[in-house]
Amino acid sequence: MTPVLIMLPGFMGQSRDFDSLIALLSPGIRCIVLKLPYNCDGTLSFSALVESWFKAQRRELPKEFYLYGYSLGGRLAMAISQYLQQNEPEALKGLMLESAHPGLCSDKERAQRLQQDTDWAGRFRATKTGEQFKQTLLEWYRQPVFCNLSVEQIEKHINSKQALCAKQLGNQLEMLSLGRQANYGDLLSRLKLPVWYFSGKLDRKFTAIGQKLDGVSHYVADDTGHNIHFEKADWLAGQINEILLSLKRKTSSC
């Protein structure tokens, strides 16, 4: 059976963000990229919001699949994994996370992060012109998590995002804030399926997170930061090909 990889991009992500990675994957792997929700119901919890969105996507997806999520998409993938474990335990065959945060540990940390994301959301919503939006994007990519990106790489990111709606981005950032998310660390250790975590060696924060996760296979890309599929798609494709095709061979031999 052809393995199907359902892919979720990060904040401000678009389906074409994975084009370079998908082009390097084996023809024996089928990829489907989902568009993350923008218009979110603020009355719902993080998990309920993700479940509601995913249920609307589910009817278009195959019976069985693997999940791949980058950053925000990885956080949604963890919530989806929890939902599927409870409702469709045979559907999800494995979970791949790229630079994704499993969740904060205390109410204080969550409150601080929610305030931070709410402030950023306000900045996105306040943009009135294309030039203002470009400036907000520039400030976004000046955050420490993107510190290894070159000026040219940042410019490429900004140019690819300028057609997006700043107001919708603000809504997405606030409603899907890490500050509203439960901690899925225990979930990852309890899932009855393989979990793989990819991080860049230059991204010390998320590499440290990956090292602390129980029951997870952790892969680290040398000379790479937060966005591995952008910075080192060939390395990442090699890992995914090896993982999924080896599992396919094992399944076929049974």
N, C-alpha and C positions, 0 to 999 in steps of 0.2 A: 504494500500500500504506500502511495506517495505521501510523505510527511507534509503536513500543512502547517505553516508558521504564521500565526496571527500577530501582526506587529502594531505597536502603539508608540507614536512619536512623543517627544517631550513638549513642554510649554512652548507655544508659538509654532509647534511642529506642523508639517504638511506631509502628505503622502510621498512627495518627491524627495523628502529628506533621506529616505532609505534607498534611493535609486542606485547609488554607487555600490552600496552593500549588496543589494539584491542582484545586481549585474554580475557579482563575483560568486554568488551562491550556485551550487550545483543545479542543473536543470531538473534533477530529481527531487527538488524541494519547491513546493508551491507556496508563494507568499501572498498574503492579503493584508493591506495596511488600512487600519481603521482611523477615521477622523474623530479626534477627541471632542467632547461636548463643550460648547461655548455658553449656551443659554441654560444656566443651571438653577435649579430650584433651591433657594437659600433656606427653605424650611426643613430640608432633608439633611440627615447626617452624611458624612463623607461616604460611608459604605452604602447607605441607602441610595444616595445620588448615583453612585457608580453602578449599582445593581439595576436601577431604573433605566439608565442609559444602555447598559449591556443587554438587557432583555429585549430592547428594541432592535439591537444588532443581531441577536442570537439566531433568529429565524433565517438569516441570510448566510450563516456560517455552516461549515460541514459538521458532521456528527462528532468527529474527534479531531483534535489539533494540539499544537504547542503554542504557548504564548511567549511573545518577546516584547519587553517594554523598556524604553529609555527614559530615565529621570522621572518626570511626572507620569509618563506612560507606564513606567515600571511600577509606580505606586498604584495606579489603576489596575495593573495586571495582578498585583497582590490581592486587591479587594475582589477582583473577578475570580481569582483562584479560591478564595474563601467561599464565595457564593457557589461556585461549581462543586467544591468538595462537599457542600451540604445538599446540593440539589441535583447535580449531574456528575457523580464521582468518576464515571468512566469517560467523560468527554475530554478532560484535560490530561494530556500525556506527559507534559513537562513544562517547566517555567524557566525562562531566561530573562535575567535582569541586567541592564546596563546602567551603571551609576545611579541606582535608585535607592532612596532612603526608606528603610522599613518602618520608621516612625520614631517620634520623640518619646522620652521616658517619663516626663513629669508634666503636670498641668501647667506649671510655671513656664516650662520650655515651649509648650504648645501655645500658651497665651502670647508669649513674646514673638513667636514665629507668625502667628495670625496677625498681630499688629504690624509686623514688618511687611507681610504680604498685602495687608489692607492698604498700607501706605503706598506700596508700589502700584496696586490696583488703581488708587486715586490718581497717581501720576499718569498712568496710561489713559484713564478716562478723561483727564483734563486736556489731553492733546487735541488741538483744533486744526492744525495744519500738518502737511506732510513733513515740513522741516522740523516742527516740534516733535512729531513722532520719531523722526530719525534721531533727534537728540536724546529722546527717552531710551531708544534702543541702544544708543552708544553708551549711555550711563548704565544700562542693564548689563552690557557685556564688559563693563569695567569692574564687576564684582569679582572677588577673589577666586571663585570657582572657575572663572574663565581666564585666569591670569597667564596661562601659558600660550594663549592664542596670539598670533602675530597681528599687526595692523591690517594686513591684507586679508587674513582669515576673518577678522571681525567685520571688515567692510563687506565681505562676501555674505556673511550671516545677515547683516543689516539689509543689504540689497534684496535678499530673498524674502524678507519679511515685510517690506514696505507696502505691499498690497493688502495686508491684513487689517482688520478693523480693531483699532485701539480700544474701543469701548468693550468689545467682546473679549479681548485679551484680559482686560481688567476684571471682568466678571469671572472668567475662567480661573484666573490667578487667585482671586479671593475665595471662591466657592470650593476650589480643589486644593486649598492651602494645606501644607504639611501640618499646620496648626490645628486643622479640623480632622486629621487622620488618626486612627488608632495605630498602635504599635503592632506591626505584623511579624516581628522577630520570632515569636513563639510559633506562629502559624507556619513559617517557613521550615521550622524543624519538625513540625507535625504532619506536613503534607505527605501523602502516600504516593509521591511521584518525585522524579529527579528535579533538582533546582540548581541552576548555574548562574553565577554572578560574575560579571565582567567589569573591571575597573582599569583606569589608566594609572600607571605608576606615578606620574606627575600630579595626579589628583589624590593627594595624601588623605584627605578627609574620607572619600568614598572607598579608597583602598583599605583604610583602617576599619570602616564599616563592614566591608566584605570579609575581612579576616576574623571578625567577631561573630559572624553568623554561623549557627550550628546547623549541620545537615545540608550544607550548601557546598558545591564545587566552585572554587574561586579561581578565576583566571585573570592575570594582570598583564596588561600591554605595556611594554617598555616605551619610554620617550613619548608618552601619550597622556592627555589630560582627561577632562570630564566627558567629552563627546567623542567616543571611540569610533563610531560609525562614520564620522566626518573626518577625523584625523588619521585613522588607520583602518580603513575599510577592508584592506586585503588581509590583515591579521585577523580581524574579527570574523570575516567570511571563512577563513581557514578553520577557526575553532568551531563555528556553527556547522560547517560541512562535515567535519570529523565526528562531531557529536551525533548529529541527526542521521547521517549515512551509516554510521556504525550501529546505531539502534535499529535502523531499517534492516540491516543485514542480519542482526540477531533475531529480529521478529520473523524474517523470511525463513530462517533456518529452523524455526520451532515447528 
